[in-house]
């Protein structure tokens, strides 16, 4: 056996329906589209969510709430994570670029430092936002917080 002998298994390949090839084929005339109506015409495309004229789900279900387009989405990082990073890499200053390099944030994330955990290192931290508890914890160790 070699590549020139390869064939699909017997019966595994079916031929497609040849539509619109004359009355003798059994699929001529209307070409399996039925008579009249939008779906029989060329260029018809069903609207997304169309349910055959029944009131569609997106209109049956009531609307509620709103989306605040001014919302700023922050990526939260706790000070226990900063402590581990500072110990592992022996850092004195942490900024978003360092967090991105170490896989803790994406480059487009706005970073907020949160106050969970314990901080033992004296750090200079630069971020887009800080929680009150994080600021207290960082400054209690003699560190500096800088908003970008």
OpenMM code with the backbone's topology and positions (N, CA, C; nanometers):
from openmm import Vec3, app, unit

residues = "UNK UNK UNK UNK UNK UNK UNK UNK UNK UNK UNK UNK UNK UNK UNK UNK UNK UNK UNK UNK UNK UNK UNK UNK UNK UNK UNK UNK UNK UNK UNK UNK UNK UNK UNK UNK UNK UNK UNK UNK UNK UNK UNK UNK UNK UNK UNK UNK UNK UNK UNK UNK UNK UNK UNK UNK UNK UNK UNK UNK UNK UNK UNK UNK UNK UNK UNK UNK UNK UNK UNK UNK UNK UNK UNK UNK UNK UNK UNK UNK UNK UNK UNK UNK UNK UNK UNK UNK UNK UNK UNK UNK UNK UNK UNK UNK UNK UNK UNK UNK UNK UNK UNK UNK UNK UNK UNK UNK UNK UNK UNK UNK UNK UNK UNK UNK UNK UNK UNK UNK UNK UNK UNK UNK UNK UNK UNK UNK UNK UNK UNK UNK UNK UNK UNK UNK UNK UNK UNK UNK UNK UNK UNK UNK UNK UNK UNK UNK".split()
positions = [
    Vec3(0.0844, -0.1203, 0.0000),
    Vec3(0.0000, 0.0000, 0.0000),
    Vec3(0.0877, 0.1249, 0.0000),
    Vec3(0.0525, 0.2207, -0.0823),
    Vec3(0.1215, 0.3491, -0.0821),
    Vec3(0.0203, 0.4596, -0.1099),
    Vec3(0.0650, 0.5831, -0.1156),
    Vec3(-0.0248, 0.6974, -0.1280),
    Vec3(-0.1077, 0.6954, -0.2563),
    Vec3(-0.0581, 0.6287, -0.3589),
    Vec3(-0.1331, 0.6259, -0.4847),
    Vec3(-0.2524, 0.5305, -0.4787),
    Vec3(-0.2550, 0.4426, -0.3783),
    Vec3(-0.3635, 0.3457, -0.3661),
    Vec3(-0.4738, 0.3892, -0.2699),
    Vec3(-0.4550, 0.4997, -0.2000),
    Vec3(-0.5510, 0.5373, -0.0954),
    Vec3(-0.6860, 0.5727, -0.1540),
    Vec3(-0.7917, 0.5196, -0.0937),
    Vec3(-0.9284, 0.5511, -0.1327),
    Vec3(-1.0131, 0.5541, -0.0065),
    Vec3(-1.1210, 0.6337, -0.0049),
    Vec3(-1.2103, 0.6312, 0.1114),
    Vec3(-1.2806, 0.4966, 0.1212),
    Vec3(-1.3279, 0.4638, 0.2413),
    Vec3(-1.3949, 0.3360, 0.2650),
    Vec3(-1.5196, 0.3248, 0.1781),
    Vec3(-1.5537, 0.2035, 0.1428),
    Vec3(-1.6694, 0.1780, 0.0568),
    Vec3(-1.7972, 0.2280, 0.1235),
    Vec3(-1.8731, 0.3124, 0.0536),
    Vec3(-2.0007, 0.3614, 0.1064),
    Vec3(-1.9887, 0.4844, 0.1951),
    Vec3(-1.8675, 0.5338, 0.2184),
    Vec3(-1.8529, 0.6490, 0.3081),
    Vec3(-1.8717, 0.7816, 0.2360),
    Vec3(-1.8633, 0.7812, 0.1039),
    Vec3(-1.8777, 0.9042, 0.0259),
    Vec3(-2.0111, 0.9018, -0.0469),
    Vec3(-2.0921, 1.0072, -0.0252),
    Vec3(-2.2195, 1.0194, -0.0949),
    Vec3(-2.2111, 1.1349, -0.1920),
    Vec3(-2.2775, 1.1208, -0.3068),
    Vec3(-2.2815, 1.2307, -0.4025),
    Vec3(-2.3859, 1.3310, -0.3577),
    Vec3(-2.3607, 1.4588, -0.3821),
    Vec3(-2.4566, 1.5631, -0.3476),
    Vec3(-2.5790, 1.5579, -0.4372),
    Vec3(-2.6900, 1.6174, -0.3917),
    Vec3(-2.8121, 1.6229, -0.4725),
    Vec3(-2.7911, 1.7232, -0.5851),
    Vec3(-2.8134, 1.6775, -0.7105),
    Vec3(-2.8021, 1.7681, -0.8249),
    Vec3(-2.9374, 1.8340, -0.8459),
    Vec3(-2.9492, 1.9582, -0.7987),
    Vec3(-3.0761, 2.0296, -0.7976),
    Vec3(-3.0886, 2.1160, -0.9223),
    Vec3(-3.2090, 2.1222, -0.9771),
    Vec3(-3.2346, 2.2098, -1.0913),
    Vec3(-3.1741, 2.1590, -1.2201),
    Vec3(-3.1756, 2.0268, -1.2423),
    Vec3(-3.1177, 1.9693, -1.3639),
    Vec3(-3.2244, 1.8963, -1.4466),
    Vec3(-3.3432, 1.9581, -1.4534),
    Vec3(-3.4477, 1.9041, -1.5405),
    Vec3(-3.5472, 1.8163, -1.4684),
    Vec3(-3.6660, 1.7995, -1.5326),
    Vec3(-3.7757, 1.7254, -1.4699),
    Vec3(-3.7403, 1.5794, -1.4476),
    Vec3(-3.6617, 1.5218, -1.5366),
    Vec3(-3.6289, 1.3794, -1.5264),
    Vec3(-3.5504, 1.3458, -1.4005),
    Vec3(-3.4816, 1.4431, -1.3448),
    Vec3(-3.3999, 1.4160, -1.2255),
    Vec3(-3.4852, 1.4038, -1.1005),
    Vec3(-3.6089, 1.4539, -1.1062),
    Vec3(-3.6935, 1.4541, -0.9866),
    Vec3(-3.6700, 1.5752, -0.9002),
    Vec3(-3.5682, 1.6531, -0.9338),
    Vec3(-3.5384, 1.7753, -0.8562),
    Vec3(-3.5287, 1.8957, -0.9490),
    Vec3(-3.6087, 1.8957, -1.0535),
    Vec3(-3.6112, 2.0098, -1.1442),
    Vec3(-3.7226, 2.1028, -1.1021),
    Vec3(-3.7720, 2.1813, -1.1929),
    Vec3(-3.8871, 2.2679, -1.1634),
    Vec3(-3.8587, 2.3675, -1.0544),
    Vec3(-3.9094, 2.3427, -0.9354),
    Vec3(-3.8907, 2.4375, -0.8258),
    Vec3(-3.7590, 2.4156, -0.7516),
    Vec3(-3.6847, 2.3125, -0.7894),
    Vec3(-3.5526, 2.2842, -0.7301),
    Vec3(-3.5593, 2.2729, -0.5782),
    Vec3(-3.6528, 2.1969, -0.5290),
    Vec3(-3.6728, 2.1656, -0.3854),
    Vec3(-3.7089, 2.2865, -0.3004),
    Vec3(-3.7489, 2.4006, -0.3652),
    Vec3(-3.7804, 2.5207, -0.2870),
    Vec3(-3.9298, 2.5369, -0.2618),
    Vec3(-4.0122, 2.4507, -0.3161),
    Vec3(-4.1556, 2.4658, -0.2991),
    Vec3(-4.2087, 2.5724, -0.3943),
    Vec3(-4.3388, 2.6107, -0.3758),
    Vec3(-4.4008, 2.7075, -0.4653),
    Vec3(-4.4149, 2.8425, -0.3972),
    Vec3(-4.3786, 2.9471, -0.4645),
    Vec3(-4.3952, 3.0861, -0.4218),
    Vec3(-4.3389, 3.1135, -0.2809),
    Vec3(-4.3587, 3.2347, -0.2331),
    Vec3(-4.3114, 3.2718, -0.0996),
    Vec3(-4.1666, 3.3158, -0.1003),
    Vec3(-4.1300, 3.3858, 0.0063),
    Vec3(-3.9968, 3.4463, 0.0128),
    Vec3(-3.8855, 3.3443, -0.0011),
    Vec3(-3.9023, 3.2275, 0.0590),
    Vec3(-3.7934, 3.1298, 0.0583),
    Vec3(-3.7711, 3.0670, -0.0770),
    Vec3(-3.8666, 3.0827, -0.1684),
    Vec3(-3.8482, 3.0269, -0.3020),
    Vec3(-3.7709, 3.1222, -0.3924),
    Vec3(-3.7576, 3.2472, -0.3520),
    Vec3(-3.6941, 3.3484, -0.4373),
    Vec3(-3.5426, 3.3491, -0.4181),
    Vec3(-3.4734, 3.3942, -0.5210),
    Vec3(-3.3281, 3.4092, -0.5058),
    Vec3(-3.3016, 3.5317, -0.4202),
    Vec3(-3.1914, 3.5284, -0.3462),
    Vec3(-3.1546, 3.6437, -0.2648),
    Vec3(-3.2218, 3.6467, -0.1299),
    Vec3(-3.3069, 3.5463, -0.0984),
    Vec3(-3.3754, 3.5462, 0.0315),
    Vec3(-3.2760, 3.5108, 0.1412),
    Vec3(-3.2807, 3.5860, 0.2495),
    Vec3(-3.2046, 3.5460, 0.3679),
    Vec3(-3.2922, 3.5705, 0.4898),
    Vec3(-3.3015, 3.4696, 0.5746),
    Vec3(-3.3877, 3.4762, 0.6920),
    Vec3(-3.3264, 3.5703, 0.7951),
    Vec3(-3.4087, 3.6574, 0.8510),
    Vec3(-3.3625, 3.7510, 0.9533),
    Vec3(-3.3154, 3.6734, 1.0768),
    Vec3(-3.2094, 3.7180, 1.1385),
    Vec3(-3.1596, 3.6534, 1.2597),
    Vec3(-3.2679, 3.6541, 1.3670),
    Vec3(-3.2948, 3.5386, 1.4264),
    Vec3(-3.3962, 3.5300, 1.5307),
    Vec3(-3.5366, 3.5111, 1.4778),
    Vec3(-3.5548, 3.4978, 1.3441),
    Vec3(-3.6883, 3.4805, 1.2860),
    Vec3(-3.7443, 3.3453, 1.3253),
    Vec3(-3.8702, 3.3452, 1.3715),
    Vec3(-3.9330, 3.2221, 1.4185),
    Vec3(-4.0603, 3.1916, 1.3407),
    Vec3(-4.0591, 3.2157, 1.2112),
    Vec3(-4.1715, 3.1796, 1.1274),
    Vec3(-4.2927, 3.2696, 1.1460),
    Vec3(-4.2745, 3.3896, 1.1924),
    Vec3(-4.3854, 3.4814, 1.2137),
    Vec3(-4.4301, 3.4867, 1.3587),
    Vec3(-4.3970, 3.3851, 1.4375),
    Vec3(-4.4230, 3.3881, 1.5818),
    Vec3(-4.3412, 3.5011, 1.6432),
    Vec3(-4.3938, 3.5641, 1.7489),
    Vec3(-4.3212, 3.6729, 1.8143),
    Vec3(-4.1857, 3.6198, 1.8631),
    Vec3(-4.0762, 3.6728, 1.8114),
    Vec3(-3.9457, 3.6148, 1.8443),
    Vec3(-3.9066, 3.6358, 1.9902),
    Vec3(-3.8186, 3.5504, 2.0364),
    Vec3(-3.7772, 3.5503, 2.1767),
    Vec3(-3.7246, 3.6859, 2.2202),
    Vec3(-3.6449, 3.7498, 2.1350),
    Vec3(-3.5848, 3.8775, 2.1750),
    Vec3(-3.6893, 3.9873, 2.1910),
    Vec3(-3.8120, 3.9678, 2.1377),
    Vec3(-3.9196, 4.0650, 2.1597),
    Vec3(-4.0151, 4.0208, 2.2693),
    Vec3(-4.0187, 3.8894, 2.2988),
    Vec3(-4.1069, 3.8388, 2.4053),
    Vec3(-4.0510, 3.8688, 2.5439),
    Vec3(-3.9184, 3.8657, 2.5563),
    Vec3(-3.8532, 3.8818, 2.6863),
    Vec3(-3.8373, 4.0311, 2.7158),
    Vec3(-3.8778, 4.0754, 2.8350),
    Vec3(-3.8692, 4.2180, 2.8648),
    Vec3(-3.7252, 4.2664, 2.8782),
    Vec3(-3.7059, 4.3948, 2.8506),
    Vec3(-3.5736, 4.4559, 2.8653),
    Vec3(-3.5593, 4.5115, 3.0062),
    Vec3(-3.4397, 4.5123, 3.0585),
    Vec3(-3.4166, 4.5729, 3.1899),
    Vec3(-3.2712, 4.6159, 3.2011),
    Vec3(-3.2448, 4.7090, 3.2919),
    Vec3(-3.1080, 4.7534, 3.3174),
    Vec3(-3.0533, 4.8396, 3.2053),
    Vec3(-2.9281, 4.8774, 3.2194),
    Vec3(-2.8608, 4.9546, 3.1160),
    Vec3(-2.7122, 4.9291, 3.1234),
    Vec3(-2.6426, 4.9645, 3.0175),
    Vec3(-2.4989, 4.9463, 3.0084),
    Vec3(-2.4341, 5.0835, 3.0169),
    Vec3(-2.3574, 5.1076, 3.1211),
    Vec3(-2.2917, 5.2369, 3.1380),
    Vec3(-2.1706, 5.2436, 3.0450),
    Vec3(-2.1810, 5.3244, 2.9401),
    Vec3(-2.0716, 5.3308, 2.8433),
    Vec3(-1.9520, 5.4098, 2.8956),
    Vec3(-1.9651, 5.4766, 3.0104),
    Vec3(-1.8520, 5.5481, 3.0707),
    Vec3(-1.7763, 5.4631, 3.1721),
    Vec3(-1.8208, 5.3378, 3.1927),
    Vec3(-1.7611, 5.2508, 3.2943),
    Vec3(-1.6124, 5.2279, 3.2654),
    Vec3(-1.5329, 5.2358, 3.3718),
    Vec3(-1.3907, 5.2024, 3.3611),
    Vec3(-1.3714, 5.0658, 3.4270),
    Vec3(-1.3249, 4.9719, 3.3513),
    Vec3(-1.3059, 4.8357, 3.4002),
    Vec3(-1.1616, 4.8208, 3.4470),
    Vec3(-1.1422, 4.7898, 3.5751),
    Vec3(-1.0079, 4.7734, 3.6309),
    Vec3(-0.9753, 4.6256, 3.6473),
    Vec3(-0.8487, 4.5928, 3.6316),
    Vec3(-0.7994, 4.4578, 3.6594),
    Vec3(-0.7399, 4.4614, 3.8003),
    Vec3(-0.8011, 4.3908, 3.8926),
    Vec3(-0.7588, 4.3964, 4.0332),
    Vec3(-0.6404, 4.3055, 4.0616),
    Vec3(-0.5436, 4.3592, 4.1354),
    Vec3(-0.4287, 4.2801, 4.1819),
    Vec3(-0.4097, 4.3092, 4.3300),
    Vec3(-0.4082, 4.2032, 4.4110),
    Vec3(-0.3978, 4.2190, 4.5555),
    Vec3(-0.2523, 4.2341, 4.6001),
    Vec3(-0.2340, 4.2921, 4.7204),
    Vec3(-0.0971, 4.3188, 4.7661),
    Vec3(-0.0214, 4.1914, 4.8031),
    Vec3(-0.0936, 4.0811, 4.8327),
    Vec3(-0.0213, 3.9552, 4.8570),
    Vec3(0.0471, 3.9061, 4.7293),
    Vec3(-0.0124, 3.9358, 4.6133),
    Vec3(0.0489, 3.9010, 4.4844),
    Vec3(0.1726, 3.9889, 4.4620),
    Vec3(0.1617, 4.1175, 4.4981),
    Vec3(0.2779, 4.2074, 4.4861),
    Vec3(0.3914, 4.1603, 4.5758),
    Vec3(0.3572, 4.1133, 4.6965),
    Vec3(0.4572, 4.0639, 4.7912),
    Vec3(0.5324, 3.9445, 4.7316),
    Vec3(0.4586, 3.8485, 4.6750),
    Vec3(0.5219, 3.7306, 4.6142),
    Vec3(0.6119, 3.7716, 4.4975),
    Vec3(0.5632, 3.8646, 4.4154),
    Vec3(0.6407, 3.9115, 4.3005),
    Vec3(0.7686, 3.9822, 4.3459),
    Vec3(0.7565, 4.0663, 4.4471),
    Vec3(0.8724, 4.1400, 4.4978),
    Vec3(0.9768, 4.0448, 4.5556),
    Vec3(0.9317, 3.9393, 4.6265),
    Vec3(1.0250, 3.8413, 4.6828),
    Vec3(1.0932, 3.7609, 4.5724),
    Vec3(1.0143, 3.7158, 4.4750),
    Vec3(1.0680, 3.6297, 4.3690),
    Vec3(1.1666, 3.7044, 4.2793),
    Vec3(1.1352, 3.8287, 4.2438),
    Vec3(1.2182, 3.9045, 4.1496),
    Vec3(1.3070, 4.0086, 4.2178),
    Vec3(1.2979, 4.0185, 4.3509),
    Vec3(1.3762, 4.1151, 4.4302),
    Vec3(1.3555, 4.2575, 4.3777),
    Vec3(1.2284, 4.3003, 4.3747),
    Vec3(1.1918, 4.4311, 4.3201),
    Vec3(1.1695, 4.5331, 4.4306),
    Vec3(1.1988, 4.6584, 4.4017),
    Vec3(1.1689, 4.7705, 4.4925),
    Vec3(1.0583, 4.8570, 4.4335),
    Vec3(1.0395, 4.8477, 4.2998),
    Vec3(0.9393, 4.9302, 4.2319),
    Vec3(0.8556, 4.8410, 4.1418),
    Vec3(0.7228, 4.8596, 4.1489),
    Vec3(0.6318, 4.7815, 4.0655),
    Vec3(0.5448, 4.8778, 3.9864),
    Vec3(0.5410, 4.8584, 3.8530),
    Vec3(0.4537, 4.9388, 3.7667),
    Vec3(0.3821, 4.8449, 3.6693),
    Vec3(0.2871, 4.8956, 3.5928),
    Vec3(0.2109, 4.8081, 3.5026),
    Vec3(0.2980, 4.7279, 3.4054),
    Vec3(0.4065, 4.7860, 3.3582),
    Vec3(0.4938, 4.7142, 3.2641),
    Vec3(0.5514, 4.5877, 3.3278),
    Vec3(0.5903, 4.5960, 3.4545),
    Vec3(0.6443, 4.4793, 3.5254),
    Vec3(0.5358, 4.3735, 3.5436),
    Vec3(0.4122, 4.4178, 3.5760),
    Vec3(0.3016, 4.3240, 3.5925),
    Vec3(0.2694, 4.2536, 3.4601),
    Vec3(0.2774, 4.3265, 3.3490),
    Vec3(0.2518, 4.2671, 3.2175),
    Vec3(0.3613, 4.1658, 3.1839),
    Vec3(0.4865, 4.2019, 3.2103),
    Vec3(0.5995, 4.1127, 3.1813),
    Vec3(0.5900, 3.9818, 3.2584),
    Vec3(0.5319, 3.9862, 3.3789),
    Vec3(0.5213, 3.8669, 3.4624),
    Vec3(0.3867, 3.7957, 3.4471),
    Vec3(0.3069, 3.8387, 3.3492),
    Vec3(0.1832, 3.7689, 3.3165),
    Vec3(0.0689, 3.7934, 3.4128),
    Vec3(0.0763, 3.8992, 3.4927),
    Vec3(-0.0301, 3.9276, 3.5896),
    Vec3(-0.1365, 4.0206, 3.5328),
    Vec3(-0.1093, 4.0827, 3.4180),
    Vec3(-0.2059, 4.1732, 3.3546),
    Vec3(-0.1766, 4.1792, 3.2062),
    Vec3(-0.2751, 4.2265, 3.1307),
    Vec3(-0.2553, 4.2492, 2.9871),
    Vec3(-0.2104, 4.3934, 2.9662),
    Vec3(-0.1514, 4.4220, 2.8513),
    Vec3(-0.0931, 4.5541, 2.8321),
    Vec3(-0.1972, 4.6655, 2.8259),
    Vec3(-0.3220, 4.6327, 2.7911),
    Vec3(-0.4262, 4.7357, 2.7829),
    Vec3(-0.5102, 4.7454, 2.9102),
    Vec3(-0.4819, 4.6615, 3.0111),
    Vec3(-0.5589, 4.6633, 3.1362),
    Vec3(-0.5307, 4.7900, 3.2153),
    Vec3(-0.6367, 4.8415, 3.2802),
    Vec3(-0.6188, 4.9453, 3.3816),
    Vec3(-0.6090, 4.8706, 3.5147),
    Vec3(-0.5041, 4.8954, 3.5889),
    Vec3(-0.4735, 4.8142, 3.7061),
    Vec3(-0.5135, 4.8862, 3.8333),
    Vec3(-0.5826, 4.8109, 3.9217),
    Vec3(-0.6186, 4.8617, 4.0535),
    Vec3(-0.5554, 4.7696, 4.1571),
    Vec3(-0.4842, 4.8281, 4.2528),
    Vec3(-0.4214, 4.7519, 4.3595),
    Vec3(-0.5220, 4.7391, 4.4737),
    Vec3(-0.5466, 4.6152, 4.5154),
    Vec3(-0.6447, 4.5856, 4.6204),
    Vec3(-0.5738, 4.5394, 4.7471),
    Vec3(-0.6452, 4.5442, 4.8595),
    Vec3(-0.5803, 4.5296, 4.9893),
    Vec3(-0.5776, 4.3927, 5.0535),
    Vec3(-0.6101, 4.2841, 4.9818),
    Vec3(-0.6078, 4.1513, 5.0439),
    Vec3(-0.4643, 4.1035, 5.0663),
    Vec3(-0.4407, 4.0438, 5.1792),
    Vec3(-0.3101, 3.9866, 5.2074),
    Vec3(-0.2230, 4.0789, 5.2907),
    Vec3(-0.0986, 4.0347, 5.3076),
    Vec3(-0.0052, 4.1087, 5.3931),
    Vec3(0.1172, 4.1493, 5.3116),
    Vec3(0.1614, 4.2714, 5.3339),
    Vec3(0.2779, 4.3229, 5.2626),
    Vec3(0.3905, 4.3427, 5.3633),
    Vec3(0.5093, 4.2858, 5.3312),
    Vec3(0.6235, 4.3001, 5.4213),
    Vec3(0.7337, 4.3848, 5.3596),
    Vec3(0.7304, 4.3985, 5.2275),
    Vec3(0.8366, 4.4703, 5.1570),
    Vec3(0.8026, 4.6185, 5.1437),
    Vec3(0.9076, 4.7010, 5.1382),
    Vec3(0.8901, 4.8432, 5.1133),
    Vec3(0.8925, 4.8615, 4.9609),
    Vec3(0.7772, 4.8992, 4.9049),
    Vec3(0.7642, 4.9060, 4.7596),
    Vec3(0.7174, 5.0426, 4.7126),
    Vec3(0.7646, 5.0801, 4.5940),
    Vec3(0.7078, 5.1954, 4.5236),
    Vec3(0.6164, 5.1364, 4.4165),
    Vec3(0.4850, 5.1630, 4.4277),
    Vec3(0.3870, 5.1002, 4.3389),
    Vec3(0.3201, 5.2055, 4.2520),
    Vec3(0.3208, 5.1812, 4.1201),
    Vec3(0.2518, 5.2704, 4.0262),
    Vec3(0.1365, 5.1923, 3.9644),
    Vec3(0.0149, 5.2504, 3.9701),
    Vec3(-0.1032, 5.1851, 3.9125),
    Vec3(-0.2065, 5.2910, 3.8791),
    Vec3(-0.3140, 5.2472, 3.8130),
    Vec3(-0.4195, 5.3401, 3.7730),
    Vec3(-0.5123, 5.3749, 3.8892),
    Vec3(-0.5255, 5.2829, 3.9873),
    Vec3(-0.6124, 5.3089, 4.1024),
    Vec3(-0.5674, 5.2218, 4.2195),
    Vec3(-0.6038, 5.2652, 4.3401),
    Vec3(-0.5701, 5.1928, 4.4626),
    Vec3(-0.6927, 5.1899, 4.5524),
    Vec3(-0.7126, 5.0794, 4.6248),
    Vec3(-0.8155, 5.0792, 4.7289),
    Vec3(-0.7546, 5.1438, 4.8536),
    Vec3(-0.8408, 5.1930, 4.9434),
    Vec3(-0.7922, 5.2594, 5.0650),
    Vec3(-0.7073, 5.1657, 5.1488),
    Vec3(-0.7513, 5.0394, 5.1618),
    Vec3(-0.6778, 4.9434, 5.2440),
    Vec3(-0.5404, 4.9131, 5.1832),
    Vec3(-0.5308, 4.9134, 5.0511),
    Vec3(-0.4019, 4.8880, 4.9852),
    Vec3(-0.3062, 5.0041, 5.0104),
    Vec3(-0.3576, 5.1277, 5.0018),
    Vec3(-0.2735, 5.2459, 5.0271),
    Vec3(-0.2205, 5.2422, 5.1699),
    Vec3(-0.3076, 5.2098, 5.2673),
    Vec3(-0.2646, 5.2016, 5.4083),
    Vec3(-0.1566, 5.0961, 5.4261),
    Vec3(-0.1768, 4.9783, 5.3649),
    Vec3(-0.0810, 4.8685, 5.3809),
    Vec3(0.0541, 4.9030, 5.3197),
    Vec3(0.0533, 4.9647, 5.2023),
    Vec3(0.1795, 4.9987, 5.1346),
    Vec3(0.2536, 5.1085, 5.2112),
    Vec3(0.1787, 5.2116, 5.2540),
    Vec3(0.2441, 5.3218, 5.3250),
    Vec3(0.2833, 5.2840, 5.4672),
    Vec3(0.2200, 5.1841, 5.5259),
    Vec3(0.2588, 5.1368, 5.6591),
    Vec3(0.3988, 5.0750, 5.6553),
    Vec3(0.4376, 5.0199, 5.5417),
    Vec3(0.5712, 4.9618, 5.5270),
    Vec3(0.6734, 5.0647, 5.4775),
    Vec3(0.6300, 5.1899, 5.4638),
    Vec3(0.7215, 5.2951, 5.4170),
    Vec3(0.7257, 5.3046, 5.2656),
    Vec3(0.6318, 5.2404, 5.1972),
    Vec3(0.6287, 5.2422, 5.0512),
    Vec3(0.5581, 5.3654, 4.9981),
    Vec3(0.5551, 5.3796, 4.8651),
    Vec3(0.4951, 5.4963, 4.7996),
    Vec3(0.3944, 5.4458, 4.6961),
    Vec3(0.2760, 5.5102, 4.6931),
    Vec3(0.1780, 5.4776, 4.5907),
    Vec3(0.1675, 5.5962, 4.4947),
    Vec3(0.1691, 5.5661, 4.3648),
    Vec3(0.1600, 5.6709, 4.2626),
    Vec3(0.0510, 5.6326, 4.1633),
    Vec3(-0.0470, 5.7235, 4.1474),
    Vec3(-0.1519, 5.7027, 4.0471),
    Vec3(-0.1016, 5.7476, 3.9116),
    Vec3(-0.1257, 5.6648, 3.8116),
    Vec3(-0.0812, 5.7004, 3.6759),
    Vec3(-0.1895, 5.7851, 3.6108),
] * unit.nanometer
topology = app.Topology()
chain = topology.addChain("A")
for resn in residues:
    res = topology.addResidue(resn, chain)
    for name in ("N", "CA", "C"):
        topology.addAtom(name, app.Element.getBySymbol(name[0]), res)
